[in-house]
Amino acid sequence: MYLSSSSTLPFLNGGGEMGKLTREKDWEKTKMGSPESWPPSIRPILSLLLNSKVPMFLFWGEDRICFYNDAYRPSLGDDGKHPDILGMDAPSAWPEIWETIQPLLKKVFDNGESLWLEDQLIPIYRNGQMEEVYWTFGYSPVLGDYGKIEGVFVTCTETTKTVTAMKDLEEKSNELQMAIDAAGLGTWDFTPQTAKVKINTKTMVWSGLKGDFYHAPRELMAVVDEADRSRVRRAVKRVTSTEGKDLLDISFAVNSQKTGKKRELRAVGRAHFDHTGTLERFNGTLQDITKQQSTLRNLRKKEERFRQLVHNAPIGIAIVDIENFVVKVVNEKALQIWQKSIGECQDQPIFNILPETRSGLEPILNEIIETKKPQVGTEYPFVLDRNGIIERGFFNFIFKPVLDNGKVVEIILVAFEVTDSVHAKFGIEETEVQFKNVFDQFPIAMSIIKGPDMVVETVNDNMLNDFWNIDRKAADGQQLNKILSKKLFGQLSDCINEAFETGKTVRLHDVLWESDKIQEDKYVDFSCHPLRELDDSVKKVIIVTDDITKRVLTRFKLENFSKRLEKQVEERTEQLKASNEQLQDTVKRMENTNAELESFAYIASHDLKEPLRKIQMFMERVIAFENENLSERSLQYMGRIDNAIVRMRTLIDELLAYSRTGSEDYQFETTDLRSVLENVLENLSATFEESEAIIDYDEMGTVRIIPFQIKQVFQNLLENSLKFTKENEPPKVEVTTIEVDGEEIPIEGIYPNGKYLKISFRDYGIGFDPQNGEKIFEIFQRLHGKLEYQGTGIGLAIVKKIMDNHKGYIQAVGRPDDGATFNLYFPLNEE
């Protein structure tokens, strides 16, 4: 069924391509059915999903029906699942990963636990093939109208490129370490925080130091030849105090503490500082220059591997000179960002390559030349010409000067594009605004409290107007103890602190809200729900305040009534003791009377039938002998008399049956109900054939019953269905059986912990008004005229009495012109 954007279902409005596909999809052919019948709980979620710029997905209902938005669409590729999986159940939509995601979905549905997973490898089918795809995603439960988890809301980002880049970087780093080891270089790495220098095996061999790879700086300085020691100290001090401007490059001799062998080494290293100018690390390499030629070859190899590392780095890297900013070095990632070839960029001024960046980039480069300091940017906007379209992208960058004798000779440009992340952040901020709007307009009084000082971060209108009675400006940023009374704050603060400490929801019931800011005191329930941060810490608590004044006052009235009732019970107890002996005598007399009544019922029925037989006999003789003398109207009267006799005889038989039901001590037997039903159907076979009735029934099951009485129940219910049928429509009856718990049965007085066998007789006849569901079982009660439908009004009363004999229950459900259903409940518990 096609839904336009102006449909009466505004939650499907907007949403770009996926909004259009969702509106145009024929949902009546899916398990979801028509959108008009979708539950209220899915509607705001779908509206949020369709109109969000963040990739989102929704699994809904027991079949895990799939929904997604435009932002998620690219992750499905060009030749894969889009748009077929819209409205499809998850096992069919994701067969290749169902074994992976099904346990995650089950965990959320069963436990209501949200999940967050980063850089997970989950291969999917797209672009005509299976692809290895990495995802960072979160699963959150979606609660339905009655607190039941109806769906799982998914926010996700594909991180394949990032993970692949990190793997490449790690691989290159390993290659670099292998290169260092292969080149026969020693290394040192000094960390001020530990005051230790980490050296590698080669440095250990050359120095002759014992123990592990971590040593104090003085131990390493001790192996430096005494003639070079002061010079080395000065060089190290200079490099580690210039905020990374100078490179350590010095040659010196060392004497092995183990062998005493002297060796010439060249040390090349750099000091690294944080943004405050504090030394973070001082590291570098040591080269044995005793064999100069071998050292030169190793250096060339190291340089080439470094170039490869830069070339293949997952971030954009370029080096420009300070004369016209000519590009000297540029790697593949930078070319990809610029959307240029190496031929278009090598040895060309950068503003000839990217003229649109001059206004934003040139001032930064000039600042580096002037200050000789690096420039750092986070989410910095640059305008780029991409395929003839001017676009604004966002970048994290560090531009660092290369110094020669204190002068800037080149600038290293390192940048990483974060456009997608920035757009996603904007989307999250927009979502937060939407959440605040929903929060402010929510019909339940709520407030969010922050930190141990319990500062009000936000509060909705219901809380302000119904409880605090102050304006929003006075509430925002205010401490809670300055808003509430001292007594009320004392009670609520304990609840809030417990939520902060335990991270669990804490409830406080039946609290008296006494305040001079509201006209009447109220009784409320508080529930304090912790709000977790990304690191799982609790820094905020949402307080839900529920006005239960009516409920509490009603309870007080009931308690007072209970006290009065207890007093009356005490007074009545003495009276009951006195009446007990009289009651026992009455019981004995009743037992005698019951026997007499049974005898009377039999005699009465026999004596009542005798006049009927005589009336019928004389009427038949009048018709036989005086038929020719009787007028047509007299014959009609005779027919009516005959019908009245039949109804009277039926009424007497059913009265007798009703009086005997439950009056005899019949034996209960374990009986197959299907065989009882089939026996009834055999008795009614002629009636079924004449009316062309159809009946469907299942295995039904086995219970302990009085067989002939339950046969009467089945026969009365079937005859009832055959009687009250629609005109010119063959009767149809469906008999279904299911085991149910007592707590699921909406009948007063039923045993909630018991097990029951529920047998339903469903017909498609004229039905009845639901308000007559109880009245229909009263004796002599008829919902239709006796000329319209034959009957005495006793049949269903007999059914009700037989079910009472079996300690069971019967329930009638119906609507006019929509048939009726009679539910029989047989207890399965022996007790």
Protein Blocks (a to p, Z undefined) as FASTA:
>chain_A
ZZdfkbcblklgghijmlmmmmmpcfklpmnopfklpcfklmmmmmmmmmpcbdcddded
jkopacddfklmmmnojblmblklgopafklmmmmlmmmmmmmmmmmmmnopacddehia
cdddeehiacdddddddddddddfkopafbdcdddddfklmmmmmmmmmmmmmmmmmmmm
mnopacddddfklopacddfklmmmnopghjfbdcfklmmmmpcfklmmmmmmmmmmmmm
ngomaccddddddddfklopacdddddddddddfkopafbdcdddddfkbmmlmmmmmmm
mmmmmmmmmmmpcbdcddddfehpiafbdcfklmmmnopafklmgopafklmmmmlmmmm
mmmmmmmmmnopacddehiacdddeehiacddddddddddddeehiafbdcdddddfklm
mmmmmmmmmmmmmmmmmmmmpcbdcdddehjkopafbdcfklmmmmnopafklmgopafk
lmmcfklmmmmmmmmmmmmmnopacddehiacddfkbfbdcdddddddddddfkopafbd
cdddddfklmmmmmmmmmmmmmmmmmmmmmmmmmmmmmmmmmmmmmmmmmmmmmmmmmmm
mmmmmmmmmmmmmmmmmmmmmmmmmmmmpcfklmmmmmmmmmmmmmmmmmmmmmmmmmmg
opaccddddddfklmmmmmmmmmmmmmmmnopacdddehpacdddfklmmmmmmmmmmmm
mmmccehiacddddddddddfklpccehiafkbccdddddddfbebpafklmmmmmpghi
afbdfklpgcehlmmmmmmmmmmmnopacdddddehiapaddddddfbfZZ
